[in-house]
């Protein structure tokens, strides 16, 4: 996540410049448009993340199944090896 390090003085300067350039009447409209843009961006980001998670869930399930199968087989091999070690000739 990107973090912007802006001090209080810098924020006041930015707000003062916005007031000078855009005027007091248009600042609320600009803030609404920016808020809507941020909401749309977050919505799109959440949709992309959900799509990614949905598409990789099957892959994760397959990996878990393979991991379980390999673990079970390794456990059986170890048990057989231990039994073979205990056999006296």
C-alpha angles and dihedrals in degrees: 000000000000116000123197116212104210121159125219092256092054092051091051090049092050092049092048091050091048090051091050096046101038105024130230095280098057099043094081090051091049090050091051092050092048091048091051090049092051091049092050091048092051091047091051091047091051091048092051091048091049091049091050092049092047093050094048097044092083090049091051091050091052091050091050091050092050091047091051092047093049091047092050092048092048090050091051091049091050091049091050091047091050090049090049091051091054095053110104118214 
